Amino acid sequence: MNTTVRLQREVFDVAAEVKKLTHGRSDVGALVTFTGICRADENGEKIAALTLEHYPGMAEAEIARHVDEASARWPLLGATVIHRFGRIAPGEDIVMVATASSHREAAFAAAEFLMDYLKTRAPFWKQVEKPGGTNLVEKTWVDAKATDDVAAERWTAPRREAAK
């Protein structure tokens, strides 16, 4: 299986990453991509930026472990997970998940599984930077959302049958 797991400060090129994942592959019948983008507001309040922190080495290993779990659950032919860290401005890409399989069901399920994991279990910490009055900036750490935990719980149910 063609797998890429990368954490980086720099922006990434979704089209180039998709091309790397599928280049020369005639067995791929489905490719699902998800790109998370930094919004200009958080819960209705304007933000100036997000800052994402992680434990280098540990974060990559944990994400790779979940990519392995996705490939054990579904018949994947490839997967790419790229997650940025550092300061990210509104409109910039934060994360990309791409999954390739012979069939769409497996590609969709694996992509959702990986995103649910990244939102709830990946060792990242998010700080929101909000513009304050007279050139002040307010920074606050973001707590996990219960709705994300509920979404991720569906994957703890008994293992689903892989698409044939």
Buried (B, 14 or more C-beta within 10 A) or exposed (E): EBBBBBBEEEEBEBEEBBEBBBEEEEEBBBBBBBBBEBEEEBEEEEBBBBBBBBEEEEBBEBBBEBBBBBBEBBBBBBBBBBBBBBBBEBEEBBBBBBBBBBBEBBBBBBBBBBBBBBBBBBEBEBBBBBEEEEEEEEEEEEEEEEEBEEBBEEBEEEEBEBBE
